[in-house]
Amino acid sequence: MLLIGVLHRMRTIFFVLCYYWVLCIYVAQSIIILILQSCKVV
């Protein structure tokens, strides 16, 4: 039972890390696009 609990916790942490990783990439991509657009305007 203890092993199952540890595996479940690790899986939950893994999903949370993946979610934040995707979120960070999305935000970084948006910022880069905004910077490129502002450079094109100038």
N, C-alpha and C positions, 0 to 999 in steps of 0.2 A: 504493500500500500504506500509506503514511504517513497519508493522508487517512482511509482505512478505520479505521486504528488510533485516530485522534483521534475519529472519530465514535462508535466503539464505546466509548471511554473516556467520552465526554460522555454517551452513553446510560446507561452504568453509573452515573455520578455522578447523573444525573437520577433513575434508579430509586431510588437510595439516599436522595436528598433527599425524594422522594415518600414513601418508607417512613417516614422519620423524621417528616415532616410529619403523616402519618396517625396515627402513634404519639403525637405530642405532642397532637393534637386529642383522641384517645381518652382520654389521661391527664387532660387539662384537663377534659373532659366528666365523667369519673368524679369528679374533685375537686369540681366545681361541684355535682353531684348529691349528694355527701356533705355539702357545706356547706348546701345547701338542706334536706336531711333533718334535719340537726342543728338548723337554725333552726326547723323545724316542731316538733321535739320540745320545744325551749325555748320 
